[in-house]
Amino acid sequence: MDAQHEPPETLTTYRARSIVTIPAEAAKDLELRAGENFIVSWDRSAGTITLTKAKVIPAEDAWYYTPQVQASVAESFADAAAGRVTRFESDAEFLAALED
């Protein structure tokens, strides 16, 4: 990266109980909120630690994020966008269509 595109950096300190403070400027710029979760990765040889924002998905909702379900959802959206849908005015009309 050239100097014009270097990410900002500042100094922080590792303290007791494994606490590292994220500088306020970085937290504001990244729109961090108290209680957010992060994935922590590190490279011992490079001496780097990386924090990546993470969304925690409750176990009972994990099925939705499987590749099979995501493919099915994408297919459904494509069908809807292409007009390959049928609208029903009532539950009875829908159930009758299933019997055909």
TORDOKOL-984556 format. One record per residue (C-alpha): residue number from 1; x, y, z. Coordinates in nm, 2 decimals. Layout:
N
- vose,u,v,w
- NUM,X,Y,Z
...
REM end
This chain:
100
- vose,u,v,w
- 1,0.00,0.00,0.00
- 2,0.12,0.35,-0.07
- 3,0.12,0.61,0.21
- 4,-0.19,0.77,0.08
- 5,-0.39,0.45,0.14
- 6,-0.24,0.33,0.47
- 7,-0.50,0.25,0.73
- 8,-0.49,0.48,1.03
- 9,-0.31,0.35,1.33
- 10,-0.26,0.45,1.69
- 11,-0.09,0.31,2.00
- 12,-0.29,0.11,2.27
- 13,-0.18,-0.10,2.56
- 14,-0.24,-0.46,2.66
- 15,-0.35,-0.46,3.03
- 16,-0.43,-0.70,3.31
- 17,-0.71,-0.95,3.24
- 18,-0.63,-0.95,2.87
- 19,-0.79,-0.61,2.81
- 20,-0.70,-0.40,2.50
- 21,-0.88,-0.07,2.45
- 22,-0.99,0.00,2.10
- 23,-0.92,0.37,2.04
- 24,-1.24,0.59,2.03
- 25,-1.16,0.72,1.68
- 26,-1.14,0.36,1.55
- 27,-1.46,0.26,1.73
- 28,-1.64,0.56,1.59
- 29,-1.51,0.52,1.24
- 30,-1.61,0.15,1.24
- 31,-1.94,0.22,1.41
- 32,-1.86,-0.03,1.69
- 33,-2.13,-0.07,1.96
- 34,-2.08,-0.20,2.32
- 35,-2.15,-0.58,2.33
- 36,-2.05,-0.65,1.97
- 37,-1.87,-0.97,1.90
- 38,-1.54,-1.02,1.72
- 39,-1.34,-1.31,1.58
- 40,-0.98,-1.29,1.71
- 41,-0.71,-1.42,1.48
- 42,-0.33,-1.39,1.53
- 43,-0.01,-1.46,1.35
- 44,0.27,-1.54,1.60
- 45,0.55,-1.51,1.34
- 46,0.42,-1.17,1.22
- 47,0.33,-1.05,1.57
- 48,-0.02,-0.94,1.46
- 49,-0.36,-0.97,1.61
- 50,-0.67,-0.91,1.39
- 51,-1.02,-0.84,1.51
- 52,-1.31,-0.90,1.27
- 53,-1.66,-0.80,1.35
- 54,-1.89,-1.11,1.38
- 55,-2.26,-1.17,1.40
- 56,-2.35,-1.45,1.64
- 57,-2.63,-1.67,1.50
- 58,-2.84,-1.86,1.76
- 59,-2.80,-2.24,1.72
- 60,-3.17,-2.28,1.64
- 61,-3.13,-2.04,1.34
- 62,-2.81,-2.19,1.20
- 63,-3.00,-2.41,0.95
- 64,-3.10,-2.10,0.75
- 65,-2.73,-2.02,0.68
- 66,-2.64,-2.36,0.53
- 67,-2.54,-2.36,0.17
- 68,-2.85,-2.57,0.07
- 69,-3.10,-2.33,0.23
- 70,-2.91,-2.02,0.10
- 71,-2.92,-2.16,-0.26
- 72,-3.30,-2.23,-0.22
- 73,-3.36,-1.88,-0.09
- 74,-3.16,-1.73,-0.38
- 75,-3.36,-1.94,-0.63
- 76,-3.68,-1.82,-0.47
- 77,-3.58,-1.46,-0.50
- 78,-3.48,-1.51,-0.87
- 79,-3.82,-1.67,-0.93
- 80,-4.00,-1.38,-0.77
- 81,-3.79,-1.13,-0.97
- 82,-3.87,-1.31,-1.29
- 83,-4.24,-1.32,-1.21
- 84,-4.26,-1.69,-1.16
- 85,-4.50,-1.67,-0.87
- 86,-4.87,-1.73,-0.80
- 87,-5.06,-1.51,-0.56
- 88,-5.36,-1.65,-0.38
- 89,-5.65,-1.44,-0.23
- 90,-5.71,-1.68,0.05
- 91,-5.58,-1.99,0.23
- 92,-5.86,-2.19,0.08
- 93,-5.76,-2.09,-0.27
- 94,-5.40,-2.19,-0.19
- 95,-5.50,-2.53,-0.05
- 96,-5.72,-2.59,-0.35
- 97,-5.43,-2.53,-0.58
- 98,-5.23,-2.79,-0.40
- 99,-5.49,-3.05,-0.47
- 100,-5.47,-2.98,-0.85
REM end
